[in-house]
Amino acid sequence: MSRFLDDIKKFVDSQPFDIIRISEYRDGKIETLEYKEENPCQNVYSVAKTFTMTAIGMLWDRGLVSLDSRIADLFKEEFPAEADSRWQTATVRHALTHSLGLPGGFLDIDTHHASEFGKDFLDYTFRYPLEYTPGEGSAYSDGAHYILARIVEKISGMPLDNFMWENLLTKFECREMAWSHCPMGHVIGATGLYIGSEDMAKLGAVYLNKGMYEGERILSEKWVETAVSEEFALDWDETRTVYSKGGMRGQRLIIDPVNRRVAALESFGADSNKILEFTRDYKD
């Protein structure tokens, strides 16, 4: 086991919380500290958004979608006539930056019963009153990434989870993955992704390596630069040294470009900010 993992175990032992596991990617090698025995695949909650954002990047690289593509144009057949007229200005970029106009926490199946949103989540979202004109505010919601998941399905002709198996996860030799669906069978996109920490770390490696994974280009360098600079489901820490994506109950995907390390944390109740700070400040 690497010295980093040995030391992070000692650090966690000193804390009032524990973790399930943490995987480290460095120099093309992945190692995992199994802190306690649990199911190999865990719900990584909002880290799912980074996978969904990556799928959008793949379509963007192929010229199939633009950041300025209007959501109402992409969903002409599904768009209700009664929808707020301000939806006409909403774009893919607005969804990626949580600036659609939806309220904070919208469509969160982790804190609300899914039945509250009816059977058709997309129709429910488009009919919901916007709180502000897209682009003129910001509020974090799962609704934005549900729309992005539906965009992937609309453009590619396959559900987001199938798209990811075909275009990413098979290349990762992913151990196992499952993703929550809405009542009509569409992938949620924003949360509900069950995956192993090693496969989370592989996604982090793609961004660390400017779109490459084991010698194969997964994403363009331009998409990686855009996603990281505009914080599409990857957020810089306050020192702008490392960037990461967190999820409920202590999940975290951490990318440290200075030390060329990725750390992927799965837990139930850990303080993932403490793990991020440890990773950022760790000296090899």
C-alpha positions as CSV (number, residue, x, y, z in Angstrom):
1,M,0.0,0.0,0.0
2,S,1.3,3.5,-0.8
3,R,2.6,5.8,1.9
4,F,-0.3,8.2,1.2
5,L,-2.9,5.5,2.0
6,D,-1.0,4.3,5.0
7,D,-0.9,7.9,6.3
8,I,-4.5,8.6,5.5
9,K,-5.5,5.5,7.5
10,K,-3.6,6.9,10.5
11,F,-5.4,10.3,10.0
12,V,-8.8,8.7,9.8
13,D,-8.0,6.7,13.0
14,S,-7.5,10.0,14.8
15,Q,-10.9,11.4,13.6
16,P,-14.4,11.2,15.1
17,F,-15.5,9.6,11.8
18,D,-14.5,6.6,9.7
19,I,-14.7,5.9,6.0
20,I,-15.6,2.9,3.9
21,R,-12.7,3.0,1.4
22,I,-10.5,5.4,-0.4
23,S,-8.8,4.8,-3.8
24,E,-5.6,6.6,-4.9
25,Y,-4.6,7.0,-8.5
26,R,-1.0,8.1,-9.1
27,D,1.5,7.4,-11.8
28,G,-0.9,5.2,-13.7
29,K,-1.5,3.0,-10.7
30,I,-4.6,2.6,-8.5
31,E,-4.5,1.3,-5.0
32,T,-7.4,1.1,-2.5
33,L,-7.5,1.3,1.3
34,E,-10.5,-0.8,2.5
35,Y,-11.1,0.8,5.8
36,K,-14.1,-1.4,6.7
37,E,-15.9,-4.2,4.9
38,E,-18.9,-3.0,2.9
39,N,-20.5,-3.6,-0.4
40,P,-18.0,-2.9,-3.2
41,C,-20.3,-0.4,-5.0
42,Q,-21.8,2.5,-3.0
43,N,-24.2,5.3,-3.8
44,V,-21.8,8.2,-4.6
45,Y,-24.7,10.7,-4.6
46,S,-23.8,13.9,-6.4
47,V,-20.5,12.6,-7.7
48,A,-22.9,11.2,-10.3
49,K,-23.0,14.7,-11.7
50,T,-19.4,14.5,-12.8
51,F,-20.2,11.4,-14.8
52,T,-23.2,13.0,-16.4
53,M,-21.2,16.1,-17.2
54,T,-18.5,13.9,-18.8
55,A,-21.2,12.3,-21.1
56,I,-22.1,15.8,-22.2
57,G,-18.5,16.5,-22.9
58,M,-18.2,13.4,-25.1
59,L,-21.2,14.7,-27.2
60,W,-19.7,18.2,-27.3
61,D,-16.4,16.8,-28.6
62,R,-18.3,15.1,-31.4
63,G,-20.1,18.3,-32.3
64,L,-23.5,16.9,-31.4
65,V,-24.3,19.5,-28.7
66,S,-23.2,23.0,-27.9
67,L,-23.0,24.7,-24.6
68,D,-25.3,27.3,-26.1
69,S,-27.8,24.7,-27.3
70,R,-31.2,25.8,-26.1
71,I,-33.0,23.2,-24.0
72,A,-36.4,24.1,-25.4
73,D,-35.1,23.4,-28.9
74,L,-33.7,20.0,-27.8
75,F,-37.0,19.0,-26.3
76,K,-39.4,20.4,-28.8
77,E,-41.7,17.4,-28.7
78,E,-41.8,17.2,-24.9
79,F,-42.0,21.0,-24.1
80,P,-45.4,21.9,-22.6
81,A,-47.1,25.0,-24.1
82,E,-47.8,26.3,-20.6
83,A,-44.1,26.4,-19.6
84,D,-42.6,29.6,-18.3
85,S,-41.5,31.6,-21.4
86,R,-38.1,32.1,-19.8
87,W,-37.3,28.5,-20.5
88,Q,-36.7,29.6,-24.1
89,T,-33.4,31.2,-23.1
90,A,-32.1,28.2,-21.0
91,T,-29.1,26.5,-22.4
92,V,-26.9,23.5,-21.7
93,R,-24.3,25.8,-20.1
94,H,-27.0,27.0,-17.7
95,A,-27.7,23.4,-16.7
96,L,-24.1,22.6,-16.2
97,T,-23.7,25.7,-13.9
98,H,-26.9,25.4,-12.0
99,S,-28.2,28.7,-13.4
100,L,-31.4,27.4,-15.1
101,G,-33.7,29.3,-12.7
102,L,-34.9,26.2,-10.8
103,P,-35.0,26.5,-7.0
104,G,-32.3,25.0,-4.8
105,G,-32.8,21.3,-4.1
106,F,-35.2,20.8,-6.9
107,L,-35.9,17.1,-7.9
108,D,-33.7,15.7,-5.1
109,I,-34.7,12.1,-4.7
110,D,-32.3,11.7,-1.8
111,T,-34.2,14.1,0.5
112,H,-37.8,13.8,-1.0
113,H,-39.9,10.8,-2.0
114,A,-39.7,10.3,-5.7
115,S,-43.5,10.1,-5.9
116,E,-43.7,13.8,-5.1
117,F,-42.6,14.6,-8.6
118,G,-45.2,12.5,-10.4
119,K,-44.5,10.0,-13.1
120,D,-43.0,12.3,-15.7
121,F,-40.1,14.1,-14.2
122,L,-39.2,16.1,-17.3
123,D,-42.8,17.5,-17.7
124,Y,-42.8,18.3,-14.0
125,T,-39.6,20.2,-14.4
126,F,-40.6,22.2,-17.4
127,R,-43.9,23.2,-15.8
128,Y,-42.4,24.2,-12.5
129,P,-42.3,28.0,-12.1
130,L,-38.7,29.4,-12.5
131,E,-37.4,31.6,-9.7
132,Y,-35.2,33.7,-12.0
133,T,-34.3,34.2,-15.7
134,P,-31.7,31.5,-16.7
135,G,-28.2,32.9,-16.3
136,E,-29.2,35.6,-13.9
137,G,-28.8,33.6,-10.7
138,S,-27.6,30.3,-9.4
139,A,-29.2,27.6,-7.2
140,Y,-27.8,24.0,-6.9
141,S,-30.4,21.4,-7.9
142,D,-30.6,17.9,-9.1
143,G,-33.1,19.0,-11.8
144,A,-30.3,20.5,-13.9
145,H,-28.5,17.1,-14.2
146,Y,-31.7,15.2,-14.8
147,I,-32.2,17.4,-17.8
148,L,-28.6,16.8,-18.9
149,A,-29.1,13.1,-18.5
150,R,-32.2,13.3,-20.8
151,I,-30.2,15.4,-23.3
152,V,-27.6,12.6,-23.5
153,E,-30.4,10.1,-24.1
154,K,-32.1,12.4,-26.6
155,I,-29.0,13.0,-28.7
156,S,-27.3,9.5,-28.5
157,G,-30.5,7.4,-28.7
158,M,-29.6,5.4,-25.6
159,P,-30.1,5.9,-21.9
160,L,-27.3,7.6,-20.0
161,D,-26.1,4.5,-18.3
162,N,-25.9,2.5,-21.5
163,F,-24.1,5.4,-23.1
164,M,-21.5,5.4,-20.3
165,W,-21.0,1.7,-20.6
166,E,-20.3,1.9,-24.3
167,N,-18.2,5.1,-24.3
168,L,-16.4,5.1,-20.9
169,L,-17.0,2.3,-18.4
170,T,-16.0,-0.6,-20.6
171,K,-12.7,1.2,-21.3
172,F,-12.3,1.6,-17.6
173,E,-12.9,-2.2,-17.1
174,C,-15.5,-1.0,-14.6
175,R,-16.3,-3.6,-12.0
176,E,-20.0,-2.8,-11.6
177,M,-22.4,0.1,-12.0
178,A,-26.0,0.8,-11.4
179,W,-27.9,4.1,-11.7
180,S,-31.3,5.1,-10.3
181,H,-34.1,5.8,-12.8
182,C,-37.2,8.0,-12.7
183,P,-40.6,6.2,-12.9
184,M,-40.5,6.4,-16.7
185,G,-37.2,4.6,-16.8
186,H,-34.8,7.5,-17.5
187,V,-31.5,7.8,-15.6
188,I,-31.7,10.4,-12.8
189,G,-28.2,11.7,-13.7
190,A,-27.8,13.9,-10.6
191,T,-27.5,11.2,-8.0
192,G,-28.2,7.5,-7.4
193,L,-25.0,6.2,-9.1
194,Y,-23.7,3.0,-7.4
195,I,-20.1,2.4,-8.4
196,G,-16.8,1.5,-6.8
197,S,-14.2,4.0,-5.6
198,E,-11.6,2.6,-8.1
199,D,-13.8,3.5,-11.0
200,M,-14.4,6.9,-9.5
201,A,-10.7,7.4,-9.4
202,K,-10.4,6.4,-13.1
203,L,-12.7,9.2,-14.0
204,G,-10.6,11.6,-12.0
205,A,-7.6,10.4,-13.8
206,V,-9.2,11.4,-17.1
207,Y,-9.4,15.0,-15.9
208,L,-6.0,14.9,-14.3
209,N,-4.5,13.7,-17.5
210,K,-6.3,16.3,-19.7
211,G,-8.7,13.8,-21.2
212,M,-6.4,10.8,-21.5
213,Y,-6.7,7.4,-19.8
214,E,-4.1,4.7,-20.3
215,G,-3.0,6.2,-23.6
216,E,-6.5,6.6,-25.1
217,R,-8.2,9.9,-25.5
218,I,-11.5,9.9,-23.7
219,L,-12.2,13.7,-23.7
220,S,-10.6,16.6,-25.6
221,E,-8.2,18.7,-23.8
222,K,-10.4,21.7,-24.6
223,W,-13.4,20.1,-22.8
224,V,-11.3,19.3,-19.7
225,E,-10.1,22.9,-19.6
226,T,-13.6,24.2,-20.1
227,A,-15.2,21.9,-17.5
228,V,-12.5,22.7,-14.9
229,S,-12.4,26.4,-15.4
230,E,-16.2,26.8,-15.5
231,E,-16.6,24.3,-12.6
232,F,-19.0,21.9,-14.4
233,A,-19.4,19.4,-11.5
234,L,-15.8,19.9,-10.4
235,D,-15.2,22.7,-7.9
236,W,-12.0,24.4,-6.9
237,D,-11.2,24.6,-3.2
238,E,-10.7,28.0,-1.6
239,T,-7.0,27.9,-2.4
240,R,-7.6,26.9,-6.1
241,T,-5.0,24.1,-5.5
242,V,-7.3,21.0,-5.9
243,Y,-10.7,20.5,-7.4
244,S,-13.3,18.0,-6.5
245,K,-16.9,16.9,-6.5
246,G,-18.6,15.9,-3.3
247,G,-21.7,13.9,-2.5
248,M,-24.0,13.3,0.4
249,R,-22.8,11.4,3.4
250,G,-19.1,12.0,2.7
251,Q,-18.4,10.9,-0.9
252,R,-15.7,12.8,-2.6
253,L,-13.7,12.7,-5.9
254,I,-10.5,14.8,-5.4
255,I,-8.1,15.8,-8.2
256,D,-4.8,17.2,-7.1
257,P,-2.9,18.5,-10.2
258,V,0.1,19.8,-8.2
259,N,0.9,16.3,-6.8
260,R,-0.6,14.5,-9.8
261,R,-2.9,12.5,-7.5
262,V,-6.6,11.5,-7.5
263,A,-8.3,10.3,-4.4
264,A,-11.8,8.8,-4.5
265,L,-13.6,8.5,-1.1
266,E,-16.6,6.5,-0.2
267,S,-18.1,6.8,3.3
268,F,-21.2,7.1,5.3
269,G,-20.9,10.3,7.4
270,A,-17.3,11.2,7.0
271,D,-16.2,14.8,6.8
272,S,-15.0,14.8,3.2
273,N,-13.6,18.3,3.6
274,K,-11.1,16.9,6.1
275,I,-10.0,14.3,3.5
276,L,-9.7,16.9,0.8
277,E,-7.5,19.1,3.1
278,F,-5.4,16.1,4.0
279,T,-4.9,15.2,0.3
280,R,-4.2,18.8,-0.7
281,D,-1.6,19.3,2.1
282,Y,0.0,15.9,1.9
283,K,3.8,16.0,1.2
284,D,5.3,12.9,-0.4
